[in-house]
């Protein structure tokens, strides 16, 4: 699967948090999140390993009992079933990869950006 960059078709999932699934395959799914300063990603856990990269901005990421302030260029990996949450310190953009692919995130795929 190949997708071309587009600033269109992000979907609101929470107040101040938008998502777009970029591509997925048999073992991974990649998403882009646009995060508005002051928003909160509530505490949650899921059966997916989650690896992320902060393209721009600043967040505080809570993983289990630990707390990490992250800025542009920082990255993370969250094991499956570990509670985590994020406080958004400034307008941010994050890229995240989930394994196995999240079937619930496939609906956020921007089909218009897919290459022939």
Secondary structure, DSSP 8 states (H G I E B T S, - for coil): --B---S---EEEETTEEEEEEEE-SS-EEEEEEE-TT-EEEEE--SSEEEEEEEEEEEEEEETTEEEEEETT-EEEE-TT--EEEEEEEEEEEEEEEES--GGGGGGB-GGGB--
